[in-house]
Amino acid sequence: MVADPHRPPDAPVAVICHGAWTLIEAGVVADRTLTSYPSLKTDLRNAGATWVDEEVVVDAGLVSSRTPDDLPAFNDKLIEEVAEGEHAGQTA
């Protein structure tokens, strides 16, 4: 993954619905726990992630949600993670 000079290191990252595909392409989901739209379950597992069917999942600053129906929980958790600041070991 190419470092973004505008993003501080260890910043929280969030994906919802099919956004997890970008993390798969970046090669940063192995050994992480995520949720997504159900049709991505196999892709995430094949990339080394643990997929769970939950409204919102946080793994060391990586916030993921399933669908737009989960937006209230996703938004609340993302705000919480941003307020916490840097997350040690965050790679995506």
Steps between C-alpha positions, in 0.01 A plus 500: 500500500633843409522739793278806467697807613172667597394219736679472830643154576278272703185698416168314524364366171137417426319299232138409451314269264735409211778734618689203641602411145738798506666356811531159334667662199735689733596171665420611855223267619698191596460416868239777543133464599252684279142507388366601160213447263441124525609431141859599591529237774685247283731764350598625845557149633708410193711811569567378856244702694251375756153601379215550749137593447470797737367854471842657555844350572815674623842339471785726614354813345352328195122559506276293274124468449268294283244723328350850500250368757795492743598865440396630846722246680777541240502878536497488881789254509703689239464825696611316815806355325601837351465661844734234644771602255785285379477122532829318545558245229232632267592407143178577315 
